[in-house]
Amino acid sequence: MIVSLAAALALNTAVISLNTRCPPSFELNQQNQCLLLTRYDHYDSLHNKGVGGTKTALPKGRDGFSPQQIDLGRYLFFDPLLSANHKQACASCHQPAHGFSDGKALSTGSNGDIGTRSAPGLWNVGFLKKLFWDGRSDTLEQQALIPLFAPHEMANTAEQVLADLASSPQYPALFRQAFPQSTELELSQVATALAAFQSSLISLNSKYDQYAHGYQQALNEQEIKGLNVFRSFVARCAECHTPPLFTNQQIAVIGTPEPEGMAFDPGAGNSPELSKLRGGFKVPSLRNVARTAPYMHSGRFATLEEAAEFYSKGRGHAVPKGEKLLLHWHIWEPKLSPEEIQQLAVFLNTLTDESLMPVIPQLLPSGLPLPAELTTADDHKGSTE
């Protein structure tokens, strides 16, 4: 089904056309593909082993999507049409104002169901090899669809998603713009568009990045002290949160405690054959971490200082009785001082960069309003159109 211009106008809906230009940091080639360009492209990881020097290259990221696919994904990401009751969008749990997380310890589904884990941030997600806290997804396309159909999240079905999109005022025409070779609207296109948009969320121009690229004045004395603690063989933060992505992309068992009253979460070790990973979770990137509180897989810690202090309290101090976890060998007892913990928190704030924040669409192709959580006064300034 393709909605005509006359039909769209009859519904008092302004006609939307997808962007033909790539987002910032991407270059359009002759095949209508957006290719990512960063300053880190000039570095060679092979010459910087260990804990990630300032001149270490990034892993290969996802790119090659068309501008139209990225822009369609942006509309889909913010549109509550993808949820069963049309009240929750992807952006409800991945809000721009909170580093594309939601500011909650545990996320809330469209029917009010409380989940068991926090919503991870999405900046630079296109570089990640494993998705979800337990690393169960290998691609952004696979990851994008799982929350749509999870009963405690958006609670939809594939049939309903396609029916809603096909009967909406403008989506059929937009899908034809983004996928001109296709004659039908398909679920795989929804996944591709969402993956394309998420891959465009690039954050690589923080104060730390400016310092890493040679501008020594980008960090002040306290921030440099925090960087030194971060990279030290006492704190050992950089061995797992390896620059410049600030994650080694591994699953780590660290023994973080659950919130009061919550059952133990086995994480990636949720089956007998994966018992060595019991209690293990993906090492998250620390990019824009100052925006994504509370911290850990279940939002156990409210501040960066609390999260850093956890590592200083002793190996396995929070492991529940009866649980025998194979804690990561980097987890030990650094015994950081309160001053060093504060310096760490100061440094982590230098990883904030929201200069390429995407525009939140105020007019959605479905005709539905933005979810209420995206229109509150404390949402990101200057990110609406």
Sequence and secondary structure as in RCSB ss.txt:
>XXXX:A:sequence
MIVSLAAALALNTAVISLNTRCPPSFELNQQNQCLLLTRYDHYDSLHNKGVGGTKTALPKGRDGFSPQQIDLGRY
LFFDPLLSANHKQACASCHQPAHGFSDGKALSTGSNGDIGTRSAPGLWNVGFLKKLFWDGRSDTLEQQALIPLFA
PHEMANTAEQVLADLASSPQYPALFRQAFPQSTELELSQVATALAAFQSSLISLNSKYDQYAHGYQQALNEQEIK
GLNVFRSFVARCAECHTPPLFTNQQIAVIGTPEPEGMAFDPGAGNSPELSKLRGGFKVPSLRNVARTAPYMHSGR
FATLEEAAEFYSKGRGHAVPKGEKLLLHWHIWEPKLSPEEIQQLAVFLNTLTDESLMPVIPQLLPSGLPLPAELT
TADDHKGSTE
>XXXX:A:secstr
    HHHHHHTT        S  TTEEE TTS EEE  GGGG  GGG  SS  TT           HHHHHHHHH
HHH GGGSTTS   HHHHSBGGGTTB S SS B TTS B SS     TTGGG SSBSTT  BSSHHHHHHHHHH 
TTTT   HHHHHHHHHHSSSHHHHHHHH TT SS  HHHHHHHHHHHHHT     SHHHHHHTT GGGS HHHHH
HHHHHHSTTT GGGTS TTTT    EEE      TT     BT  SGGGGGGTTEEE    TTGGGS SBTTTT 
BSSHHHHHHHHHS TTTT  TT      TT S     HHHHHHHHHHHGGG   TT   B SS TT     GGGS
STTS TT B 
